[in-house]
Amino acid sequence: MVKSLVAVAWADGKMDEEETEVIEALISAFELEGDDATSIREFAKTPRTLADVPLTDLSAADRRLLLQHAVILTYVDGEQSEQEKQILGAMVRGMNIPPDEAMELISRADARAQRLLELL
């Protein structure tokens, strides 16, 4: 899942400091250590796309969770770019989430992201 979020972070062609911090926080939250953590950090050093990650290997629940995390990540630098919106659409299609369900998940995650921005 974290590698998928790396691809989202690179959606606008750059990995901002805030996005790097989120990736580090996810490494910690998922309790990744040693080679696993190093692998994610190395993966994040160069531009990535969704083609670099096997989205359909995730369970249905994890796909939905990933989409919500991805939405929040797109706002971490203060705004959601057009490229980031496009990658979210590509994720929905690549993870085979029904469009109506995806719209609801994105809407709720958008609202959460907006609230988080107000706290910063």
Residue pairs with C-beta under 8 A, 6 or more apart in sequence:
1 30
1 58
1 62
1 65
1 66
1 69
2 23
2 26
2 27
2 30
2 32
2 40
3 40
3 43
3 48
3 52
3 53
4 50
4 53
4 55
4 58
4 66
4 70
4 91
5 22
5 23
5 26
5 66
5 69
5 70
5 73
6 23
6 40
6 43
6 44
6 48
6 53
7 48
7 49
7 50
7 52
7 53
7 87
8 70
8 73
8 74
8 84
8 87
8 88
8 91
9 15
9 16
9 19
9 20
9 22
9 23
9 44
9 73
10 47
10 48
10 49
11 74
11 81
11 83
11 84
11 86
11 87
12 81
12 83
12 84
13 47
13 83
15 44
16 76
16 77
18 76
18 77
19 73
19 76
19 77
20 44
22 73
22 76
23 40
23 41
23 44
26 69
27 37
27 40
27 41
32 40
43 52
50 87
50 90
50 91
50 94
55 63
55 66
55 91
55 94
55 95
56 94
56 95
56 96
58 66
58 95
63 95
63 96
63 97
64 97
64 101
64 105
66 91
66 95
67 88
67 91
67 92
67 95
67 97
67 102
67 105
67 106
67 109
68 105
68 108
68 109
68 112
69 109
70 87
70 88
70 91
70 109
71 88
71 105
71 106
71 109
71 110
71 112
71 113
72 109
72 112
72 113
72 116
74 80
74 81
74 84
74 85
74 87
74 88
74 113
75 113
75 114
75 116
75 117
78 117
80 113
88 106
92 99
92 102
92 106
97 105
